[in-house]
Amino acid sequence: MLLHEVLDGILAECTRQKQLWGSQRHHSLEKWYTILGEEIGELAKEILELPEKDDKMYEENLSKLKVEAIQCAAVICSMLEVIE
């Protein structure tokens, strides 16, 4: 993925999360840490389940891993919006 594709994906995910959950204005960093921790846990699961490159499921699992990474980045972006 090129950087602009990654950033486009993060922006799209931020929009999706706002549509799903509404504007997240948590002022507690502990709340943000909890939300991010849940997303990082899902990313870790995908990393642990990623098969070897020669496995036929590699590309599908890699796609899931990318989705989780973008979700983590979107949560961080939302947190930074509140901090600023």
ABEGO torsion letter per residue (X at the ends): XBAAAAAAAAAAAAAAAAAAAEBBABABAAAAAAAAAAAAAAAAAAAAABBBAABAAAAAAAAAAAAAAAAAAAAAAAAAAAAX
